[in-house]
Amino acid sequence: MRAYSYLKSAIQILDEYRGEEPFASFLKKYFSQNKKYGSKDRKQVSHLCYCYLRLGKALSDVKIEERILIGLFLCSGEPNEMLEQLKDEWNKKAASPLGEKLLIINYPLLIENIFPWKGQLSSAIDHEKFCESFFIQPDLFIRLRPGYESTVKTRLLDHGINFAEITSSCLSLPNASRIESLIELDKEAVVQDLSSQQTGELLGNFKGHPKVWDCCAGSGGKTLMLYDIDPSAELTVSDVRASILINLKKRFATAGINSYKSFVADLTQINFASQISNFELIICDAPCTGSGTWSRTPEQLYFFDEKKIEQYSLLQKKIVSNIIPQLKKKGSLLYITCSVFRKENEELAEFIQRNSELELVKMELIKGYDKKADTMFAALFKKKS
């Protein structure tokens, strides 16, 4: 039966993968080198691999084949052909509540071992619910840009693309939705997680030509969001990687952002300071463990080393210490991570208050694990004088 062939292929792929690159990239290269896999084959084999990785740190001593089957069972919300062929007695129970499934496989304590760093979580995180979210594929979220809201919704409906309207400008779609040929991405809508969009609520007060620096710009999602709030903002973006800024130039051009400054900077150093200063707002979407996004990339959970928490915390402290002096009087800092670890979140907020003239305005843990979205942390600070 095909399912056993898929299982064999998944075992081979997982045996070769070492976590040194995103698993999606590894799979793409693997299938490119092995032309025998058709479209359905690639989909089914990939699914089995991801089911294995979604178990995180649990059942590390269990054989790879059994671990894949357990992952498939726990990730299945209803009976399906693959599980029917591989483990029919489990397939009949696929729609059962998770607690019952854990008793069926005789691993009642599996959940708490998926993410074993409960003591390091931000206080607002429900550890059990967070762990359960790893068995659910997050949704695809798009932010509709001003003036294109009705156009995008109509086009999706006309092409039979299902979506849920979270807000007037935020839509949730099934993760596998193909929208690239239907929507002019970055011009009409931006692919941006729900929680990331919610950080925009902290940007709503910054209107009226503010001078803004997105210091860890990455893909530029926060800058695009701020531009849509206030197109007159004076924008500066930076990143440690020159390639990122090249990609941003193309993305901003599509989005209609033609007036901005950009430069490459290692923010752990201080040699960039002479180039910029006197900002009314600095957005620091800081490098972090990314632990709030691991349900999208479960390979990062599977290969995670706890030592990285402290490493990122130290990196974040260096960055904020170097960028805060670039704020003008009464300027604001918006600190953001997509982490669930307290040391990168609340403890960083405490560090900022202890070691600067900034006072906390608002701090929020944006829980997405119960909304098929990422989990993020955001803290807004204002300079006292």
N, C-alpha and C positions, 0 to 999 in steps of 0.2 A: 504494500500500500504506500501511496505517496507520502503520507505523514511520517513514516519511518525513515524515508529518504531525507525528508526535511530535517528530522531530528538528528540524523547522522551528520548532515551538513552543518547544522548549528553547533554541534559538539566540536567539529573541526575548526570552525571559525573562532569560537570562544577560546579554544586551546591556543590559537595563534595570536589572539589579541592581547596586548600588554598595557593598554590604557595610555599610550604615549600620544595619541591623537584622538579627536572626537570619534566616537564609534560610527557615526553616520559616514564620516570620511573614509574610515577603514573599510566599511561595508561597500562603499562605492568603488573603491580600488579593487577590493576582492572580487566583486561581481564583474568588473571590467576585465579582470585577468582570467575569469572563469566564465566563458560565454555560454556554457550549457544551461544556465539558469534563465528561464523565461520570466516575464513580469510577475505572474502569480507565484512562481517559485521564490523569487527574491522577496516578495512580500511576506510569505509564510515563514521562510527561514529567518528573516529579520525579526519577525514577531517573536519567534521562539527565543532568539538571542536576547531580545529586550526583556522578555519575561524572566529570564535567568538573572539579568542584571538588576531587575527591580527588587530582588530579594535583598539587595544591599549586603550588609555584613552578616545576615542570618544564614544559618545552615552551611557555614564555611567548610565543615568536615563531611558534607554529604556529597556523594558522587554526582558528577556533572549532569548525567542523564536524568537522575531522579530530581535534581534541583530544577532543571528545565521544566519537567512535568509539574512540579509543585508550583512553579512560577506561572505556568500556563493556566493551571486550575484557579489560582488566586486572582489572576488578571481577567478571567472569563466571567462576564456578567450573565451569560446565558449559554445553553448548550451549543456546541459548534462541531463542525466536521472534524477538525484537527484533534480536539480532545476526545471525541468519540472513537477515533481510530487508535489513539495512543493510550487512553485510560477511560474506558467506557463507563466504569462504575462511578468515576468522579464526574464525568460529563453529565450524568443524570442529576447531579447535585450542583451544577454550575451556577444556578441562580440563587443558591442558598446564601444567607447572611455570612459575612466573613468569619464571625465567631464559630459558626457551625462548620465551616470549611476547615478551620484550624483543628477542630476536634476530629474531623474525618481523616485528615492526614497525620493526626497524632502529634501535632506540634502546637499546642495551645499557647505557648509563650513566644512564638516566632515573631510576632509584631514588634515587641519591645527590643528585639535584637537587630532589626533591620537598620535602625539608626541608634547606635549604642551610646550616644553622647547626650543623653537626656539632661544631665546635670549642667551642661554648657549652653542649653537653649535660652533664648530670650524668654522672660517670665510669662509673656502672653501666649506662648505656643502650647497647644495641647499635644503632648508627645504622641499619644496613641493615635489621634486623628491625623497628625502629620505623617506618621508611619503608614497609616492606611492609604494615604493619598498616593503613595508610590505605585500602587496597583492600578491607578487610573491615569490614562493619557490626558494631559491638559488640553484645553481648547486652544484654538487659534483666535486671537483677538485683533481687531483692527480699529483704529481711531479714524473717524471720518473728518476730513478737513473742512473748514468753514466754506460754505457755499456748495459743497458737493454731497451733503447728507442724503437728500432725496434721490439724487442721480445714482449714487452707489447702491442704495437699498433697492431701487427699481430694477437696476441691472441684475443684481443678484437674484431677485424674485423671477425675473424674466428667464433666467437660465437655470431655474430650479435649484438654486443653492440655498440650503436651509440656514437660517441664522436666528439668534435671539438678540433682541434689542436691550442691552444693559442700561444704556442711557441714550439720549438723542444722538450722541456722537460716538458711542462705543457699541460694537457688535461682537458677538461670540459665534464662532463657526466651528464645526467639527475639524479636528486637527489636520485631516488629510484633504481639506477643501482646496481645490485648484482655482485660484482667483486671479493669477497673474495675467491671463489673457482677457479677463473681463474688466479689470480695474487698472487704471494708471497709478500704480503704487508710488507713493511719495508725493504725487501731484493731487490725487483725489482722496486717497486714504493711506494711512501708515500702519504697517504691522507693528503692533505694540501691545505688550501684555496688559491685562486689566489693572494689575497693581501698579505697574509703571505709569499708566495713565492717571491713576489716583494720586500720584505724587504731584500732579499738576494742580491739585487743589491748594497746595502750598505756594504755588506760583501765581495764583489769581490776583494777589495784591500788588504785583510788580508790573504796573502799567504806567505809561507816560514816559517813554524814551529812556528806560533804565540802561545803564552800562553794565553788561553781563558777561561773565567769563564762565564757560563750560569747560572746566579744567581737565577732566578725564572724559573727553567727548565720546569715545567709542564710536558706536554707529550713529550718534547724533540725535537719538530719539528725543532727549530732553530739550535740546536746542530747537528742534522742529516744533515741539509742543509749546515752548515759550514764544516762539515766533508767531504761532497761531493765536496766542493770547494777546500779544502786542507786536505787530509787524514793524513798529517803529523802534524796537529795541536795538541798541548798539551792541552787536554780538562779537565775541571773541571765543574761539575754540582752540583747544590744544590737546595733544595726546603724545605719549612717548613713542608711538609708532608712526613713521612717515606714511606708510601704506594706508593707514586709517584716514589720514587727512586727504589723501588722494581720492579715496572712495567717498569721503564726505563731500568733496568738491562736486562730484558727479551727482550725488544725492541731493545736495542743496540746490544745484542748478535745476533739477527736475521739480523740486519743491517751490521754486521761485525765489529762493534766498540768494541774492546776488551781492549784497553788501555785508561783508563780515571780515574779520581778521582771523588768521590761523597761524600757529607755529608749533614746532616739535619741542617738547620739553620733558625732561625727567624731573618730576616734581619732588623727588627725594633729594635733589640738589638745590642750591640756591642761586645758580648762575643765570636763571631765567628772570630774576626779579627786576632787573633794569629795563626789561622790555615792556612791562605792564604794571599798572597800579591803579588805585583809585576807583575800584569797582563798587557799584551799588549792590550787586548780587553776584556771588560765586556759587555755581552748582558743582558739587563734588560727588559724582556718582563713582564712588571709590572702588578700586580693585579689591576683590574680596573672594571668599571661598566659593561664592555662587551657590551656597547650600539651599537657598530658597527656590532654586530652579532645577534641582536634581530630579524631579519627576519628569522633566523633559529630557534630561541627559543622565540617566541612572548609572551610566558607567563612571561618572564622577563620584557618586556615592560608593560604588563598589571598590574603587581604587583609592579612596580618600585616606590620607594620613593625618591623624589628629594634630601632628606637629605644625601643620599648615595654619591652624587657627592663630597661634601665637605669631607666626611669620607675617600673616596678613595684618594682624593687629599692629605690629611694629611698623609695617609699611604705611598703614593708614595714619598713624600718629605722625610720621615724618611728613607725609603729604599735607595734612591739615596744618601742621606747624609752619610750613613754608608758604602756604597760600593765604592764610588769615591776614598777614601783614599787607596784603594787596587790596584789602577792603578799605573803602573810604569811611569817614566818620558816619556812624549810624547805618553802615552797610550790613548786608545780611549774607549768611552762609546757609545753603541747603545741602546737608550731608545725607547721602543715600547709599544703601547697600542692598544687594539681593541675597543677604545672609540671614540665617536664623540663629546665629551664635551671639550670645550676650557680649562676648569680648569684642566683637566687631561692631556692635550696636550700642546698647546702653552704656557700656564701659567706655566706648569712644566718646559718647556724648558727655560723660562725666569728665573725661580727659580734656575735652575742648573747654569746658567751663572752668576747670581748675587752672588751665595753662594759657588763658587768653582773656581778652576784655569782652568776650561774647557772653551773652545771656540766652538761655533757652526760651524760645517762644512757644514751640510745639514739638512734640515727639510722638511718633506713631509707628507701631508695628502693623503693617498692612498684610493681614492674613489672606492668602490666596489658596491655601491647601484645601479649603472647603468650598472653593468656587471654581475648581479646575483651572487655577491660575497660579502664578508664582507668588512667593511670599517675600516682602521687602520691608526695609526699615527706612524711615525718613525723619530727620530732625532739622528744624529751622532755628537758626540762631541770629541774633542781632547785636551789632557792636554797640557798646554802652555809650561811647562818645566818639 
